[in-house]
Amino acid sequence: MTDDSPDTLASIDAAHAELLSQSDTAIARVLEDLVDVLITRGVIQFTDLPEAAQAKLLTRRQTRARLKDSLQLLPGDGEGGLL
């Protein structure tokens, strides 16, 4: 017998929504990497993309670069930092 109560169904729907959200994030990263590969190999040019897509990709690249830079500021293993 299954529990078809509204709370149970809402919980299941929320779990499915979370799985879809995680999947969307993973697919976005795959597509971002795919675009980079296509550009690097000369299959497409960055300017071939619509302006809205260019803006989003540039924002994402800048965000990733800032994150990478901030992580490099943290001391690594054996560097004697506080962390």
MONORHU-V167845 format. One record per backbone hydrogen bond with DSSP energy under -0.5 kcal/mol. NH is the residue of the N-H (numbers start at 0). CO is the residue of the C=O. If there is no record, write none. Layout:
BEGIN
nh->(NH:NH)
co->(CO:CO)
END
This chain:
BEGIN
nh->(3:8:9:10:11:12:13:14:15:16:17:18:19:20:21:22:23:24:25:26:27:28:29:30:31:32:33:34:35:36:37:38:39:40:41:42:43:47:48:48:53:54:55:56:57:58:59:60:61:62:63:64:65:66:67:68:69:70:71:72:73:78)
co->(1:4:5:6:7:8:9:10:11:12:13:14:15:16:17:18:19:20:21:22:23:24:25:26:27:28:29:30:31:32:33:34:35:36:38:37:37:44:44:45:49:50:51:52:53:54:55:56:57:58:59:60:61:62:63:64:65:66:67:68:70:75)
END
